[in-house]
């Protein structure tokens, strides 16, 4: 049951923001206990559905896309979220709301998320346009970057389909794509991988987009490319950005 008249969405966001320092401590303690090679590359995204009772207490915390490797982090975060209170006048029923926790490196800004807008594309290209040509490289950085981000509509179509297939909270964060640029400029061995929240069908869809990309012919040999693509959460309730030290 969902009660949309109490304004609890706004109150939930405010309460989660208040608990951000405690959530950051959970993440930092978890990372410190990991071996260097096991530490997350871009940070971590956790997904929950929380049940807010009529009196405003968060109970029945349900992790979504739960993965075993985040078990200890989940435990600490769950304890913190159970301390969240969301009171609102006139609440008649329990309310279930999505919560997304994004533990992100400080250097990552919102402008890195894929966007369909032409202004975003122009801004991204302008950042790398003056990059000097690397005489040692088979493929040039600017050209690879340009081709990949000009294919953004295809990647975003794959993401939008995934969002349409699942209930909130929706997938969010980074997907790594890898591919080879062959001697004729075509691509091969294209694959995508990332958090299980994105789903195997989305990864396969992105692999099809990769297979259609065409590049300038490499000078001297085949290029192997690894490229991170960032997808932004689409829900507006319970999205918590917790910045952590790089």
GROMACS elastic network, one bead per residue, 0.5 to 0.9 nm:
[ bonds ]
;  ai    aj funct       b0    kb
    1    93     6  0.69283   500
    1    94     6  0.65551   500
    1    95     6  0.59951   500
    1    96     6  0.71645   500
    2    93     6  0.73260   500
    2    94     6  0.69977   500
    2    96     6  0.63498   500
    2    97     6  0.83406   500
    3     6     6  0.66644   500
    3     7     6  0.88277   500
    3     8     6  0.86030   500
    3    91     6  0.72510   500
    3    92     6  0.74887   500
    3    93     6  0.64996   500
    3    94     6  0.74577   500
    3    95     6  0.59817   500
    3    96     6  0.87831   500
    4     7     6  0.67101   500
    4     8     6  0.77021   500
    4     9     6  0.83998   500
    4    95     6  0.85020   500
    5     8     6  0.80991   500
    5    90     6  0.82711   500
    5    91     6  0.78845   500
    6     9     6  0.82456   500
    6    87     6  0.88461   500
    6    88     6  0.57077   500
    6    89     6  0.65789   500
    6    90     6  0.65736   500
    6    91     6  0.59489   500
    6    92     6  0.89721   500
    7    10     6  0.57864   500
    7    11     6  0.66937   500
    7    12     6  0.88498   500
    7    88     6  0.69909   500
    7    89     6  0.89639   500
    8    12     6  0.58162   500
    8    13     6  0.84997   500
    8    52     6  0.88266   500
    8    56     6  0.87215   500
    8    86     6  0.65234   500
    8    87     6  0.73656   500
    8    88     6  0.64283   500
    8    91     6  0.89502   500
    8    95     6  0.85774   500
    9    12     6  0.51451   500
    9    13     6  0.63761   500
    9    14     6  0.88001   500
    9    86     6  0.88938   500
    9    97     6  0.77370   500
    9   236     6  0.86981   500
    9   237     6  0.57278   500
    9   238     6  0.72211   500
   10    13     6  0.52809   500
   10    14     6  0.64000   500
   10    15     6  0.87588   500
   10   237     6  0.74586   500
   10   238     6  0.85374   500
   11    14     6  0.50994   500
   11    15     6  0.61168   500
   11    16     6  0.85653   500
   11    85     6  0.87685   500
   11    86     6  0.58979   500
   11    87     6  0.75332   500
   11    88     6  0.79754   500
   12    15     6  0.51216   500
   12    16     6  0.60770   500
   12    17     6  0.85221   500
   12    84     6  0.80290   500
   12    85     6  0.78362   500
   12    86     6  0.58509   500
   12    87     6  0.89580   500
   12    97     6  0.88641   500
   12   237     6  0.77527   500
   12   238     6  0.64462   500
   13    16     6  0.52081   500
   13    17     6  0.61736   500
   13    18     6  0.87051   500
   13   237     6  0.66771   500
   13   238     6  0.52636   500
   13   239     6  0.73220   500
   13   240     6  0.75844   500
   14    17     6  0.51400   500
   14    18     6  0.63447   500
   14    19     6  0.89084   500
   14   238     6  0.89770   500
   15    18     6  0.50732   500
   15    19     6  0.65209   500
   15    20     6  0.89041   500
   15    84     6  0.62621   500
   15    85     6  0.69544   500
   15    86     6  0.70448   500
   16    19     6  0.50972   500
   16    20     6  0.63003   500
   16    81     6  0.78640   500
   16    84     6  0.69737   500
   16   238     6  0.74003   500
   16   239     6  0.86880   500
   16   240     6  0.68686   500
   17    20     6  0.51192   500
   17    21     6  0.84097   500
   17   240     6  0.68753   500
   17   241     6  0.85350   500
   17   242     6  0.88761   500
   18    21     6  0.75360   500
   18    22     6  0.87768   500
   19    22     6  0.55137   500
   19    23     6  0.63734   500
   19    24     6  0.88070   500
   19    80     6  0.74458   500
   19    81     6  0.81010   500
   19    83     6  0.86263   500
   19    84     6  0.76961   500
   20    23     6  0.50049   500
   20    24     6  0.60972   500
   20    25     6  0.86748   500
   20   240     6  0.77878   500
   20   241     6  0.82182   500
   20   242     6  0.63373   500
   21    24     6  0.50464   500
   21    25     6  0.63549   500
   21    26     6  0.88502   500
   21   242     6  0.80753   500
   22    25     6  0.50956   500
   22    26     6  0.65014   500
   22    27     6  0.89602   500
   22    77     6  0.85621   500
   22    80     6  0.69884   500
   23    26     6  0.50910   500
   23    27     6  0.65436   500
   23    28     6  0.88186   500
   23    76     6  0.80603   500
   23    77     6  0.61904   500
   23    80     6  0.67869   500
   23    81     6  0.85666   500
   23   101     6  0.88507   500
   23   103     6  0.89153   500
   23   242     6  0.74789   500
   24    27     6  0.51661   500
   24    28     6  0.61651   500
   24    29     6  0.85582   500
   24   103     6  0.76361   500
   24   242     6  0.62373   500
   24   243     6  0.75297   500
   24   244     6  0.68645   500
   25    28     6  0.51255   500
   25    29     6  0.59894   500
   25    30     6  0.84051   500
   26    29     6  0.53922   500
   26    30     6  0.61744   500
   26    31     6  0.87194   500
   26    73     6  0.64803   500
   26    74     6  0.89030   500
   26    76     6  0.57948   500
   26    77     6  0.64124   500
   26    80     6  0.86726   500
   27    30     6  0.51017   500
   27    31     6  0.61519   500
   27    32     6  0.85616   500
   27    44     6  0.87374   500
   27    73     6  0.64956   500
   27    76     6  0.84798   500
   27    77     6  0.83001   500
   27   103     6  0.74559   500
   27   244     6  0.81901   500
   28    31     6  0.51726   500
   28    32     6  0.60813   500
   28    33     6  0.87518   500
   28   244     6  0.75883   500
   28   245     6  0.86511   500
   29    32     6  0.51533   500
   29    33     6  0.65030   500
   29    73     6  0.85954   500
   30    33     6  0.53955   500
   30    34     6  0.68273   500
   30    70     6  0.88315   500
   30    72     6  0.70162   500
   30    73     6  0.59370   500
   30    76     6  0.88512   500
   31    34     6  0.52714   500
   31    35     6  0.82706   500
   31    36     6  0.88157   500
   31    38     6  0.87048   500
   31    39     6  0.62118   500
   31    40     6  0.80817   500
   31    73     6  0.88413   500
   32    35     6  0.79801   500
   32    36     6  0.88441   500
   32    39     6  0.86183   500
   34    37     6  0.80746   500
   34    38     6  0.60554   500
   34    39     6  0.61326   500
   35    38     6  0.53155   500
   35    39     6  0.66003   500
   36    39     6  0.55602   500
   37    40     6  0.83958   500
   38    41     6  0.88020   500
   39    43     6  0.85000   500
   40    43     6  0.53395   500
   40    44     6  0.67790   500
   41    44     6  0.85321   500
   42   103     6  0.85347   500
   42   104     6  0.65044   500
   42   105     6  0.65394   500
   42   108     6  0.86297   500
   42   173     6  0.85083   500
   42   174     6  0.73154   500
   43   102     6  0.75252   500
   43   103     6  0.53027   500
   43   105     6  0.62075   500
   43   173     6  0.88496   500
   43   244     6  0.82340   500
   44    70     6  0.89454   500
   44   101     6  0.80679   500
   44   102     6  0.60561   500
   44   103     6  0.51521   500
   44   104     6  0.67806   500
   44   173     6  0.81623   500
   44   195     6  0.88471   500
   45   100     6  0.69525   500
   45   101     6  0.55480   500
   45   103     6  0.61358   500
   45   104     6  0.82390   500
   45   171     6  0.87044   500
   45   172     6  0.71330   500
   45   173     6  0.69173   500
   45   195     6  0.83595   500
   46    63     6  0.77974   500
   46    64     6  0.77439   500
   46    65     6  0.79976   500
   46    66     6  0.79448   500
   46    70     6  0.87057   500
   46    74     6  0.79442   500
   46    99     6  0.82822   500
   46   100     6  0.58138   500
   46   101     6  0.51101   500
   46   102     6  0.66365   500
   46   103     6  0.83691   500
   47    62     6  0.85747   500
   47    63     6  0.59169   500
   47    64     6  0.51673   500
   47    65     6  0.68489   500
   47    66     6  0.78539   500
   47    98     6  0.75071   500
   47    99     6  0.58982   500
   47   101     6  0.64252   500
   47   102     6  0.88532   500
   47   168     6  0.89187   500
   47   169     6  0.62684   500
   47   170     6  0.81777   500
   47   171     6  0.83984   500
   47   197     6  0.88027   500
   48    61     6  0.68018   500
   48    62     6  0.54436   500
   48    64     6  0.52667   500
   48    65     6  0.85593   500
   48    66     6  0.89858   500
   48    97     6  0.84185   500
   48    98     6  0.58192   500
   48    99     6  0.50319   500
   48   100     6  0.63817   500
   48   101     6  0.83973   500
   48   168     6  0.89604   500
   48   169     6  0.69896   500
   49    60     6  0.84702   500
   49    61     6  0.62437   500
   49    62     6  0.51725   500
   49    63     6  0.65345   500
   49    64     6  0.71081   500
   49    96     6  0.64473   500
   49    97     6  0.55773   500
   49    99     6  0.59519   500
   49   100     6  0.87395   500
   49   168     6  0.81394   500
   49   169     6  0.73143   500
   50    58     6  0.63235   500
   50    59     6  0.66114   500
   50    60     6  0.63860   500
   50    62     6  0.62531   500
   50    63     6  0.86252   500
   50    81     6  0.87360   500
   50    95     6  0.81253   500
   50    96     6  0.55197   500
   50    97     6  0.54923   500
   50    98     6  0.63205   500
   50    99     6  0.70654   500
   51    57     6  0.80924   500
   51    58     6  0.56289   500
   51    59     6  0.53556   500
   51    60     6  0.56544   500
   51    61     6  0.65184   500
   51    62     6  0.83533   500
   51    94     6  0.66446   500
   51    95     6  0.56873   500
   51    97     6  0.66994   500
   52    55     6  0.79190   500
   52    56     6  0.55918   500
   52    57     6  0.54445   500
   52    59     6  0.63243   500
   52    60     6  0.84411   500
   52    85     6  0.81516   500
   52    86     6  0.72033   500
   52    93     6  0.88421   500
   52    94     6  0.55549   500
   52    95     6  0.51039   500
   52    96     6  0.61852   500
   52    97     6  0.77219   500
   53    56     6  0.50853   500
   53    57     6  0.53309   500
   53    58     6  0.65245   500
   53    59     6  0.72431   500
   53    86     6  0.86416   500
   53    91     6  0.86457   500
   53    93     6  0.70396   500
   53    95     6  0.65431   500
   53    96     6  0.88106   500
   54    57     6  0.75627   500
   54    87     6  0.79988   500
   54    88     6  0.84162   500
   54    90     6  0.86870   500
   54    91     6  0.54718   500
   54    92     6  0.60644   500
   54    93     6  0.54701   500
   54    94     6  0.52154   500
   54    95     6  0.77543   500
   55    85     6  0.85666   500
   55    86     6  0.78615   500
   55    87     6  0.62220   500
   55    88     6  0.79284   500
   55    91     6  0.75827   500
   55    94     6  0.86282   500
   56    84     6  0.85611   500
   56    85     6  0.53324   500
   56    88     6  0.70603   500
   56    91     6  0.84812   500
   56    94     6  0.85411   500
   57    82     6  0.77357   500
   57    83     6  0.79400   500
   57    84     6  0.67780   500
   57    86     6  0.62393   500
   57    87     6  0.77015   500
   58    61     6  0.73202   500
   58    81     6  0.71868   500
   58    82     6  0.55163   500
   58    83     6  0.72678   500
   58    84     6  0.60328   500
   58    85     6  0.61969   500
   58    86     6  0.75311   500
   59    62     6  0.89624   500
   59    81     6  0.87587   500
   59    82     6  0.63290   500
   60    82     6  0.87762   500
   61    78     6  0.71054   500
   61    81     6  0.80787   500
   61    82     6  0.76284   500
   63    66     6  0.57270   500
   63    74     6  0.80928   500
   63    78     6  0.87543   500
   64    67     6  0.88978   500
   64   169     6  0.78498   500
   64   197     6  0.82476   500
   65   195     6  0.86451   500
   65   196     6  0.66070   500
   65   197     6  0.54768   500
   66    69     6  0.89050   500
   66    70     6  0.76829   500
   66    71     6  0.81878   500
   66    74     6  0.85270   500
   66   196     6  0.86278   500
   66   197     6  0.86621   500
   67    70     6  0.57857   500
   67    71     6  0.69606   500
   67   196     6  0.80216   500
   68    71     6  0.51525   500
   68    72     6  0.86756   500
   69    72     6  0.78772   500
   69    73     6  0.86300   500
   70    73     6  0.52276   500
   70    74     6  0.59116   500
   70    75     6  0.86005   500
   71    74     6  0.50968   500
   71    75     6  0.62941   500
   71    76     6  0.89615   500
   72    75     6  0.50929   500
   72    76     6  0.65508   500
   72    77     6  0.87184   500
   73    76     6  0.53506   500
   73    77     6  0.61257   500
   73    78     6  0.84431   500
   74    77     6  0.51095   500
   74    78     6  0.58178   500
   74    79     6  0.85098   500
   75    78     6  0.52184   500
   75    79     6  0.63909   500
   75    80     6  0.88927   500
   76    79     6  0.52165   500
   76    80     6  0.64764   500
   76    81     6  0.88064   500
   77    80     6  0.50730   500
   77    81     6  0.61169   500
   77    82     6  0.85591   500
   78    81     6  0.50842   500
   78    82     6  0.61092   500
   78    83     6  0.88571   500
   79    82     6  0.52636   500
   79    83     6  0.69139   500
   80    83     6  0.53787   500
   80    84     6  0.72129   500
   81    84     6  0.52886   500
   81    85     6  0.88431   500
   82    85     6  0.80931   500
   87    91     6  0.82969   500
   88    91     6  0.61503   500
   91    94     6  0.78324   500
   91    95     6  0.89121   500
   97   168     6  0.84346   500
   97   169     6  0.84902   500
   97   237     6  0.75464   500
   97   238     6  0.75788   500
   98   168     6  0.59814   500
   98   169     6  0.50392   500
   98   170     6  0.87068   500
   98   235     6  0.84629   500
   98   237     6  0.68212   500
   98   238     6  0.61178   500
   98   239     6  0.83201   500
   99   168     6  0.85738   500
   99   169     6  0.64027   500
   99   237     6  0.70226   500
   99   239     6  0.58701   500
   99   240     6  0.76116   500
  100   169     6  0.64575   500
  100   170     6  0.82351   500
  100   171     6  0.89563   500
  100   172     6  0.84368   500
  100   233     6  0.84643   500
  100   237     6  0.85546   500
  100   238     6  0.59911   500
  100   240     6  0.60746   500
  100   241     6  0.85101   500
  101   238     6  0.80400   500
  101   239     6  0.61226   500
  101   241     6  0.62980   500
  101   242     6  0.71893   500
  102   172     6  0.83038   500
  102   173     6  0.79052   500
  102   239     6  0.75390   500
  102   240     6  0.60149   500
  102   242     6  0.59089   500
  102   243     6  0.81147   500
  103   240     6  0.83536   500
  103   241     6  0.62728   500
  103   243     6  0.58814   500
  103   244     6  0.65275   500
  104   107     6  0.84077   500
  104   108     6  0.70117   500
  104   241     6  0.70687   500
  104   242     6  0.62444   500
  104   243     6  0.51218   500
  104   244     6  0.59730   500
  104   245     6  0.85421   500
  104   246     6  0.87760   500
  105   108     6  0.57578   500
  105   109     6  0.88919   500
  105   242     6  0.86343   500
  105   243     6  0.58044   500
  105   244     6  0.52043   500
  105   245     6  0.59989   500
  105   246     6  0.53585   500
  106   109     6  0.75958   500
  106   243     6  0.54078   500
  106   244     6  0.59044   500
  106   245     6  0.60630   500
  106   246     6  0.64238   500
  107   245     6  0.86968   500
  107   246     6  0.74181   500
  108   111     6  0.84086   500
  108   112     6  0.71797   500
  109   112     6  0.59437   500
  109   113     6  0.82016   500
  110   113     6  0.59751   500
  110   232     6  0.83337   500
  111   114     6  0.80398   500
  111   115     6  0.87618   500
  111   120     6  0.80230   500
  111   124     6  0.88013   500
  112   115     6  0.86994   500
  112   124     6  0.83938   500
  112   229     6  0.82918   500
  112   230     6  0.65770   500
  112   231     6  0.87418   500
  113   173     6  0.84518   500
  113   174     6  0.88843   500
  113   229     6  0.73955   500
  113   231     6  0.53943   500
  113   232     6  0.58533   500
  114   120     6  0.83574   500
  114   149     6  0.80725   500
  114   152     6  0.67940   500
  114   153     6  0.88398   500
  114   155     6  0.87207   500
  114   156     6  0.74844   500
  114   229     6  0.70411   500
  114   230     6  0.59087   500
  114   231     6  0.58887   500
  114   232     6  0.74652   500
  115   118     6  0.84098   500
  115   120     6  0.64093   500
  115   121     6  0.77474   500
  115   152     6  0.73994   500
  115   153     6  0.81501   500
  115   156     6  0.79790   500
  115   231     6  0.86287   500
  116   119     6  0.88030   500
  116   120     6  0.74069   500
  116   121     6  0.77855   500
  116   152     6  0.69549   500
  116   153     6  0.62271   500
  116   156     6  0.79424   500
  117   120     6  0.53545   500
  117   121     6  0.66069   500
  117   122     6  0.89370   500
  118   121     6  0.50450   500
  118   122     6  0.62296   500
  118   123     6  0.86021   500
  119   122     6  0.51255   500
  119   123     6  0.61388   500
  119   124     6  0.86300   500
  120   123     6  0.51044   500
  120   124     6  0.61732   500
  120   125     6  0.86654   500
  121   124     6  0.51723   500
  121   125     6  0.62164   500
  121   126     6  0.85800   500
  121   146     6  0.89058   500
  121   149     6  0.73867   500
  121   150     6  0.75416   500
  122   125     6  0.52223   500
  122   126     6  0.60811   500
  122   127     6  0.87867   500
  123   126     6  0.51776   500
  123   127     6  0.65206   500
  124   127     6  0.54450   500
  124   128     6  0.72278   500
  124   129     6  0.88679   500
  124   146     6  0.86765   500
  124   149     6  0.84451   500
  125   128     6  0.56513   500
  125   129     6  0.58303   500
  125   142     6  0.80304   500
  125   145     6  0.80363   500
  125   146     6  0.67080   500
  125   149     6  0.88172   500
  126   129     6  0.51203   500
  126   130     6  0.77339   500
  127   130     6  0.76240   500
  127   131     6  0.86004   500
  128   131     6  0.54650   500
  128   141     6  0.84182   500
  128   142     6  0.62672   500
  128   145     6  0.84293   500
  129   132     6  0.86207   500
  129   142     6  0.64431   500
  130   133     6  0.89422   500
  130   142     6  0.85982   500
  131   134     6  0.86996   500
  131   141     6  0.79051   500
  131   142     6  0.69882   500
  133   136     6  0.88641   500
  133   137     6  0.84494   500
  133   140     6  0.66536   500
  133   141     6  0.79658   500
  133   142     6  0.85212   500
  134   137     6  0.54943   500
  134   138     6  0.85831   500
  134   139     6  0.86186   500
  134   140     6  0.67031   500
  134   141     6  0.80741   500
  135   138     6  0.80293   500
  135   140     6  0.87030   500
  137   140     6  0.63347   500
  137   141     6  0.84137   500
  137   218     6  0.86101   500
  137   219     6  0.78405   500
  137   220     6  0.84291   500
  137   223     6  0.85056   500
  138   217     6  0.87405   500
  138   218     6  0.50058   500
  138   220     6  0.56251   500
  138   221     6  0.59642   500
  138   222     6  0.70680   500
  138   223     6  0.62703   500
  139   142     6  0.88859   500
  139   143     6  0.75970   500
  139   144     6  0.70674   500
  139   181     6  0.81966   500
  139   215     6  0.86909   500
  139   216     6  0.78376   500
  139   217     6  0.79258   500
  139   218     6  0.52122   500
  139   219     6  0.68475   500
  139   220     6  0.89253   500
  139   221     6  0.86927   500
  139   222     6  0.83409   500
  139   223     6  0.62810   500
  140   143     6  0.55273   500
  140   144     6  0.63316   500
  140   145     6  0.86723   500
  140   216     6  0.89820   500
  140   218     6  0.83463   500
  141   144     6  0.53092   500
  141   145     6  0.60722   500
  141   146     6  0.85307   500
  142   145     6  0.51224   500
  142   146     6  0.60186   500
  142   147     6  0.86453   500
  143   146     6  0.50981   500
  143   147     6  0.62117   500
  143   148     6  0.86221   500
  143   215     6  0.75928   500
  143   216     6  0.78267   500
  144   147     6  0.53492   500
  144   148     6  0.62179   500
  144   149     6  0.87359   500
  144   215     6  0.71699   500
  144   216     6  0.87644   500
  144   225     6  0.84916   500
  145   148     6  0.53031   500
  145   149     6  0.62332   500
  145   150     6  0.84548   500
  145   227     6  0.86358   500
  146   149     6  0.54868   500
  146   150     6  0.59788   500
  146   151     6  0.86409   500
  147   150     6  0.52013   500
  147   151     6  0.64401   500
  147   213     6  0.72063   500
  147   214     6  0.75731   500
  147   215     6  0.70597   500
  148   151     6  0.52712   500
  148   152     6  0.69268   500
  148   210     6  0.82877   500
  148   213     6  0.76494   500
  148   227     6  0.84971   500
  149   153     6  0.85283   500
  149   229     6  0.89177   500
  150   153     6  0.75413   500
  151   154     6  0.57339   500
  151   155     6  0.68708   500
  151   156     6  0.89890   500
  151   209     6  0.75396   500
  151   210     6  0.83787   500
  151   213     6  0.75679   500
  152   155     6  0.50841   500
  152   156     6  0.60007   500
  152   157     6  0.84583   500
  153   156     6  0.50137   500
  153   157     6  0.60092   500
  153   158     6  0.86654   500
  154   157     6  0.50775   500
  154   158     6  0.64765   500
  154   159     6  0.88249   500
  154   205     6  0.86590   500
  154   206     6  0.75025   500
  154   209     6  0.60558   500
  155   158     6  0.51652   500
  155   159     6  0.64097   500
  155   160     6  0.87435   500
  155   202     6  0.87988   500
  155   205     6  0.78655   500
  155   206     6  0.57490   500
  155   209     6  0.68410   500
  155   210     6  0.88656   500
  155   229     6  0.88337   500
  156   160     6  0.59814   500
  156   161     6  0.84997   500
  156   231     6  0.80448   500
  157   160     6  0.50808   500
  157   161     6  0.62082   500
  157   162     6  0.86993   500
  157   205     6  0.88406   500
  158   161     6  0.53092   500
  158   162     6  0.64830   500
  158   163     6  0.88900   500
  158   201     6  0.84643   500
  158   202     6  0.55511   500
  158   203     6  0.81720   500
  158   204     6  0.89095   500
  158   205     6  0.57815   500
  158   206     6  0.63840   500
  158   209     6  0.89179   500
  159   162     6  0.51039   500
  159   163     6  0.62671   500
  159   164     6  0.86515   500
  159   171     6  0.84513   500
  159   198     6  0.77702   500
  159   202     6  0.64795   500
  159   205     6  0.88908   500
  159   206     6  0.87245   500
  159   231     6  0.77768   500
  160   163     6  0.50282   500
  160   164     6  0.61786   500
  160   165     6  0.87524   500
  161   164     6  0.50372   500
  161   165     6  0.64009   500
  161   202     6  0.78078   500
  162   165     6  0.51512   500
  162   166     6  0.66589   500
  162   170     6  0.85556   500
  162   171     6  0.80910   500
  162   198     6  0.69460   500
  162   199     6  0.74743   500
  162   201     6  0.78329   500
  162   202     6  0.62757   500
  163   166     6  0.56218   500
  163   167     6  0.76713   500
  163   168     6  0.82375   500
  163   170     6  0.60074   500
  163   171     6  0.70504   500
  163   198     6  0.86410   500
  163   234     6  0.84450   500
  164   167     6  0.79295   500
  166   169     6  0.82904   500
  166   170     6  0.70340   500
  166   171     6  0.88694   500
  167   170     6  0.67566   500
  168   171     6  0.83339   500
  168   235     6  0.73805   500
  169   172     6  0.88581   500
  169   233     6  0.83635   500
  169   234     6  0.87073   500
  169   235     6  0.70628   500
  169   238     6  0.88559   500
  169   239     6  0.89696   500
  170   197     6  0.79135   500
  170   198     6  0.86237   500
  170   233     6  0.63602   500
  170   234     6  0.68595   500
  170   235     6  0.70432   500
  171   195     6  0.85144   500
  171   196     6  0.88631   500
  171   197     6  0.53605   500
  171   198     6  0.55636   500
  171   199     6  0.88530   500
  171   231     6  0.80542   500
  171   232     6  0.81997   500
  171   233     6  0.65215   500
  171   234     6  0.85194   500
  172   195     6  0.88423   500
  172   197     6  0.78833   500
  172   198     6  0.77477   500
  172   230     6  0.78825   500
  172   231     6  0.55791   500
  172   232     6  0.54183   500
  172   234     6  0.81908   500
  173   194     6  0.88171   500
  173   195     6  0.82760   500
  173   229     6  0.82449   500
  173   230     6  0.53754   500
  173   231     6  0.51761   500
  173   232     6  0.62486   500
  173   233     6  0.76012   500
  174   194     6  0.67381   500
  174   195     6  0.78734   500
  174   228     6  0.63192   500
  174   229     6  0.55166   500
  174   231     6  0.62493   500
  174   232     6  0.88486   500
  175   192     6  0.65699   500
  175   193     6  0.57858   500
  175   195     6  0.74459   500
  175   198     6  0.83568   500
  175   203     6  0.85422   500
  175   227     6  0.84539   500
  175   228     6  0.57162   500
  175   229     6  0.52607   500
  175   230     6  0.63924   500
  175   231     6  0.78714   500
  176   191     6  0.83755   500
  176   192     6  0.55979   500
  176   193     6  0.54812   500
  176   194     6  0.62058   500
  176   226     6  0.68519   500
  176   227     6  0.57093   500
  176   229     6  0.62077   500
  176   230     6  0.87707   500
  177   190     6  0.71811   500
  177   191     6  0.57062   500
  177   193     6  0.65852   500
  177   194     6  0.88846   500
  177   203     6  0.88371   500
  177   206     6  0.81326   500
  177   207     6  0.80188   500
  177   210     6  0.82788   500
  177   225     6  0.80526   500
  177   226     6  0.58228   500
  177   227     6  0.52578   500
  177   228     6  0.61857   500
  177   229     6  0.73990   500
  178   189     6  0.75449   500
  178   190     6  0.56615   500
  178   191     6  0.55437   500
  178   192     6  0.64278   500
  178   193     6  0.86478   500
  178   207     6  0.89451   500
  178   210     6  0.86440   500
  178   224     6  0.73558   500
  178   225     6  0.54676   500
  178   227     6  0.63062   500
  178   228     6  0.87351   500
  179   187     6  0.65057   500
  179   188     6  0.59437   500
  179   189     6  0.52175   500
  179   191     6  0.65412   500
  179   192     6  0.88949   500
  179   207     6  0.88439   500
  179   210     6  0.73486   500
  179   211     6  0.84453   500
  179   223     6  0.83288   500
  179   224     6  0.59606   500
  179   225     6  0.54055   500
  179   226     6  0.68610   500
  179   227     6  0.87822   500
  180   186     6  0.82466   500
  180   187     6  0.54139   500
  180   188     6  0.52224   500
  180   189     6  0.60775   500
  180   190     6  0.69508   500
  180   222     6  0.67336   500
  180   223     6  0.54701   500
  180   225     6  0.60400   500
  180   226     6  0.89942   500
  181   184     6  0.79308   500
  181   185     6  0.56530   500
  181   186     6  0.57811   500
  181   188     6  0.66998   500
  181   214     6  0.81859   500
  181   215     6  0.71452   500
  181   216     6  0.88611   500
  181   217     6  0.80280   500
  181   218     6  0.73551   500
  181   221     6  0.89251   500
  181   222     6  0.57080   500
  181   223     6  0.50235   500
  181   224     6  0.65118   500
  181   225     6  0.76707   500
  182   185     6  0.52797   500
  182   186     6  0.54749   500
  182   187     6  0.58795   500
  182   188     6  0.70844   500
  182   215     6  0.88577   500
  182   217     6  0.74891   500
  182   218     6  0.73151   500
  182   221     6  0.77347   500
  182   222     6  0.50617   500
  182   223     6  0.68733   500
  182   224     6  0.89419   500
  183   186     6  0.74556   500
  183   216     6  0.89326   500
  183   217     6  0.56099   500
  183   218     6  0.57582   500
  183   219     6  0.80233   500
  183   220     6  0.82810   500
  183   221     6  0.64562   500
  183   222     6  0.58387   500
  183   223     6  0.85441   500
  184   187     6  0.87707   500
  184   214     6  0.88462   500
  184   215     6  0.82384   500
  184   216     6  0.77770   500
  184   217     6  0.51968   500
  184   218     6  0.75678   500
  185   213     6  0.86652   500
  185   214     6  0.55809   500
  185   216     6  0.52519   500
  185   218     6  0.66831   500
  185   222     6  0.89740   500
  186   211     6  0.77160   500
  186   212     6  0.78145   500
  186   213     6  0.67783   500
  186   214     6  0.50225   500
  186   215     6  0.64019   500
  186   216     6  0.86015   500
  186   217     6  0.81759   500
  187   190     6  0.70336   500
  187   210     6  0.70713   500
  187   211     6  0.55354   500
  187   212     6  0.73097   500
  187   213     6  0.64785   500
  187   214     6  0.67003   500
  187   215     6  0.80338   500
  188   210     6  0.81661   500
  188   211     6  0.63051   500
  189   207     6  0.85048   500
  189   210     6  0.89243   500
  189   211     6  0.80817   500
  190   206     6  0.84207   500
  190   207     6  0.52421   500
  190   208     6  0.77227   500
  190   209     6  0.86768   500
  190   210     6  0.56790   500
  190   211     6  0.61838   500
  191   203     6  0.69691   500
  191   204     6  0.72501   500
  191   206     6  0.72529   500
  191   208     6  0.84697   500
  191   210     6  0.76064   500
  192   202     6  0.84932   500
  192   203     6  0.50075   500
  192   204     6  0.72573   500
  192   205     6  0.88865   500
  192   206     6  0.64338   500
  192   207     6  0.61582   500
  193   196     6  0.84747   500
  193   198     6  0.87442   500
  193   200     6  0.83673   500
  193   203     6  0.62382   500
  194   197     6  0.82616   500
  194   198     6  0.72560   500
  194   199     6  0.87519   500
  194   203     6  0.83738   500
  195   198     6  0.60723   500
  195   199     6  0.78342   500
  196   199     6  0.53467   500
  196   200     6  0.75490   500
  197   200     6  0.89656   500
  198   201     6  0.81546   500
  198   202     6  0.62170   500
  198   203     6  0.74456   500
  199   202     6  0.55646   500
  199   203     6  0.66824   500
  199   204     6  0.89815   500
  200   203     6  0.50483   500
  200   204     6  0.62032   500
  200   205     6  0.85857   500
  201   204     6  0.50665   500
  201   205     6  0.61058   500
  201   206     6  0.86173   500
  202   206     6  0.61679   500
  202   207     6  0.85620   500
  203   206     6  0.51319   500
  203   207     6  0.62092   500
  203   208     6  0.88340   500
  204   208     6  0.64866   500
  204   209     6  0.89152   500
  205   208     6  0.52183   500
  205   209     6  0.66132   500
  205   210     6  0.88662   500
  206   209     6  0.50131   500
  206   210     6  0.62489   500
  206   211     6  0.87153   500
  207   210     6  0.50061   500
  207   211     6  0.62934   500
  207   212     6  0.89697   500
  208   211     6  0.51147   500
  208   212     6  0.67114   500
  209   212     6  0.54382   500
  209   213     6  0.69108   500
  210   213     6  0.54865   500
  210   214     6  0.89155   500
  211   214     6  0.83362   500
  214   217     6  0.89307   500
  215   218     6  0.80832   500
  216   219     6  0.89045   500
  218   221     6  0.60413   500
  218   222     6  0.65148   500
  218   223     6  0.71075   500
  219   222     6  0.83880   500
  233   236     6  0.80474   500
  233   239     6  0.78801   500
  235   238     6  0.80279   500
  235   239     6  0.74517   500
  236   239     6  0.65637   500
